[in-house]
Amino acid sequence: MKWSSSERLVLRPKAAAATIKFRKISTKAAAATIFFFSTMFYLAVIWEIQSLHKLKVDDDSYLIAPKDITSTKGSVWEDLDLSYAVTCGGFKCFVRSVSDKKIGYLIARDISIFDDMMKAMQLAKELKHMYGAKHFYIEPPYNASMPAETMAQLNTVAQQPLKELAQRHDFFSLPSVIVQKMKTAETPSLFFACFHPNYGITSANLPSFLSLVVETGDKEEFEINIAKERKILRSMLQDVPGFGADIQALVSTKGELFYIDLDAHMYWSHRRNSVFRNGVPLKKCEEKFDAIDRVLRKTTLDAATAYS
């Protein structure tokens, strides 16, 4: 179809006006799109910042973001109690504070596990909120540089229970470490684990620990609390089977479990997925609680026989 010259003169301004109107609409849509995504990005950043500053560890205490920790960074090396044998695992040592017996410091020699340590703190918070599981976390971890003199002193007292004497060597070799302030456990406490080789430590110390429980008269309270802790762990393993990757806890003489080394769980949960399926962690942990009940009954009977 062909347009006449007069018709083209009429249509040309209309087409131009329509083009301008379309461009205005497109500009508004683009501006709205940019505003939407900018707002979402801003909210995401704000949420991330708030999550770092407002993570609850206990009902009435809040975690402090790493950048806010100043006093601990400046005084930690002078606050280490190196007058006793310091227990170390595969990556970390726990050293008590000289100034405050209620706290201590986890010191990790492998800085690559920093993210796992941060996630472990978040996991501890979630387990406390969802199940009432107890832990020792106070502050998030931070990177630090250990003085050479402190390193030499710490290596002198550092011990790894799972390693033979001939296999032991200086635990720390580089100044770059990760430090995290933690609560200390009561003394004595029983190290609890569901899998070997860690369970070997539990098994070796179980009789003497339960003898102390019976002798101090806390047996009934211990039985009530250990049954509650068993239910808590059972619920966690039923809901999240992968949590059984490397369960470790400290048991108080009152029968309360305080979960430790949760970053080891974060580490192994990525590497042992096939091992911890089909209820294996739950079965293994139930067996260990059965062992506690069995040894406690025997210890109670032996004590009664001795006094009769």
CORBEL-V479452 format. One record per backbone hydrogen bond with DSSP energy under -1.0 kcal/mol. CO is the residue of the C=O (numbers start at 0). NH is the residue of the N-H. If there is no record, write none. Layout:
# CORBEL-V479452
co->[CO/CO]
nh->[NH/NH]
This chain:
# CORBEL-V479452
co->[3/4/5/6/7/10/11/12/13/14/15/16/17/18/19/20/21/22/23/24/25/26/27/28/29/30/31/32/33/34/35/36/37/38/39/40/41/42/43/44/45/46/47/48/49/54/60/64/65/69/70/71/74/78/85/86/90/91/92/94/95/99/101/102/103/104/105/106/107/109/110/112/113/114/115/116/117/118/119/120/121/122/123/124/125/126/126/133/135/141/143/146/147/148/149/150/151/152/153/156/158/159/163/174/176/177/178/179/180/180/181/189/191/194/196/197/197/198/199/200/201/204/205/206/207/208/209/210/211/212/217/218/219/220/221/222/223/224/225/226/227/228/229/230/231/232/233/234/235/239/240/241/247/248/249/250/251/255/257/260/261/262/263/264/267/267/271/276/278/279/280/281/282/283/284/285/286/287/288/289/290/291/292/293/294/295/296/297/298/299/300/301/302/303]
nh->[7/8/9/10/11/14/15/16/17/18/19/20/21/22/23/24/25/26/27/28/29/30/31/32/33/34/35/36/37/38/39/40/41/42/43/44/45/46/47/48/49/50/51/52/53/62/56/67/68/73/74/75/78/97/158/93/108/88/106/104/80/102/183/96/181/94/179/92/177/112/113/116/117/118/119/120/121/122/123/124/125/126/127/128/129/130/132/258/182/178/176/150/151/152/153/154/155/156/157/85/87/162/166/145/143/107/141/105/137/138/103/250/248/198/199/200/201/202/203/204/205/208/209/210/211/212/213/214/215/217/221/222/223/224/225/226/227/228/229/230/231/232/233/234/235/236/237/238/239/242/243/244/259/191/257/189/254/251/249/263/265/266/267/268/270/271/275/279/282/283/284/285/286/287/288/289/290/291/292/293/294/295/296/297/298/299/300/301/302/303/304/305/306/307]
